[in-house]
Amino acid sequence: MTNNTLTSDTTLGIKFLHRGYSRGDWVPRDVIKEVYKRISAQGKNFVWEYLVPEEEALSVADRLGDKFSSGLPLFGIPFSVKDNIHVEGMPTSASCPAYAHLPDETAPVVRQLLAAG
């Protein structure tokens, strides 16, 4: 992190994160590390049916780069996807293991979120 520090009590809203990105206070990698730190601190609370491995999420963050892009409306904003929406390589189960399967492609809505940053 460059200037300011994200802490466990920092609210990670879009406007706040974008302001920090544009000032160079942090980069997407910093935000992803904070998000995974918070998830880990919660322990096994069964909120997540599937969690992208941290290294994979960091890799996606690194591809965004360190320079804020106002052309990407969701630049560096972490998001979750309900487990009844297809994401290639992640189980779709609608919280029912008997229905779980791995989809061949990602749903358009998720592709749009990713394309938006």
C-alpha positions in Angstrom: 0.0 0.0 0.0 1.3 3.4 -0.8 -0.1 6.1 1.5 -3.1 4.9 3.5 -3.8 1.6 5.0 -6.9 -0.5 4.7 -7.9 -1.9 8.0 -10.5 -4.4 9.2 -12.9 -1.5 10.0 -12.5 0.2 6.6 -15.8 0.2 4.6 -15.0 -1.1 1.2 -17.6 0.8 -0.8 -17.1 1.6 -4.5 -16.7 5.4 -4.1 -14.2 5.0 -1.2 -12.1 2.4 -3.1 -12.1 4.3 -6.3 -11.1 7.5 -4.5 -8.2 5.6 -2.9 -7.2 4.0 -6.2 -7.2 7.4 -8.0 -5.0 8.9 -5.2 -2.7 6.0 -5.3 -3.5 5.1 -1.6 -3.8 1.4 -2.6 -3.9 -0.9 -5.6 -6.3 -3.8 -6.3 -3.9 -6.3 -4.8 -4.1 -4.5 -1.4 -7.9 -4.6 -1.4 -8.0 -8.4 -2.3 -5.5 -9.1 0.5 -7.7 -7.2 2.9 -10.9 -9.0 1.7 -9.3 -12.4 2.2 -8.0 -11.4 5.6 -11.5 -10.5 6.6 -12.9 -13.8 5.3 -10.2 -15.7 7.2 -11.0 -13.8 10.4 -14.6 -15.0 10.1 -13.6 -18.6 10.4 -15.8 -21.3 9.0 -19.1 -19.5 8.9 -20.5 -21.3 5.8 -21.2 -18.0 3.9 -19.2 -19.2 0.9 -20.1 -22.2 -1.1 -16.9 -21.8 -3.1 -14.1 -19.3 -2.6 -11.7 -18.5 -5.4 -8.2 -19.3 -4.1 -6.5 -16.1 -2.9 -3.6 -16.5 -5.3 -6.1 -16.7 -8.2 -7.9 -13.5 -7.0 -4.5 -11.7 -6.6 -3.6 -12.7 -10.1 -6.7 -11.1 -11.4 -6.0 -8.0 -9.4 -2.5 -7.8 -10.7 -3.7 -7.9 -14.3 -5.7 -4.7 -13.6 -2.4 -3.0 -12.8 -1.5 -0.3 -10.3 -2.9 2.6 -12.2 -6.6 3.5 -11.6 -8.7 3.3 -14.8 -11.8 5.5 -14.8 -12.7 3.8 -18.0 -13.5 0.7 -16.0 -16.5 1.5 -13.8 -15.8 -1.4 -11.4 -12.0 -1.1 -11.4 -10.7 -3.1 -8.5 -14.1 -3.7 -6.8 -14.3 -7.2 -5.3 -17.6 -9.0 -5.8 -19.3 -12.3 -5.1 -21.5 -14.5 -7.3 -24.5 -16.4 -6.0 -23.9 -20.1 -6.5 -26.8 -20.5 -8.8 -25.1 -18.3 -11.5 -22.6 -20.0 -13.7 -18.9 -19.3 -13.4 -16.7 -21.5 -15.5 -14.6 -23.7 -13.2 -16.7 -23.0 -10.1 -19.4 -25.3 -8.9 -23.0 -24.2 -9.5 -25.2 -25.8 -6.8 -27.8 -23.3 -5.6 -26.7 -24.5 -2.1 -27.8 -28.1 -2.9 -24.9 -30.5 -3.3 -27.1 -33.0 -5.2 -27.5 -30.4 -8.0 -23.8 -29.3 -8.1 -22.1 -29.2 -11.5 -19.2 -27.4 -13.1 -20.5 -25.2 -15.9 -18.7 -25.0 -19.3 -19.0 -21.2 -19.5 -19.5 -18.1 -17.4 -22.9 -16.4 -17.3 -23.0 -13.1 -19.3 -23.7 -11.1 -16.2 -20.5 -12.3 -14.6 -18.5 -11.7 -17.8 -19.9 -8.1 -17.8 -18.8 -7.6 -14.2 -15.3 -8.8 -15.0 -15.1 -6.6 -18.1 -16.1 -3.6 -16.1 -12.9 -4.0 -14.0 
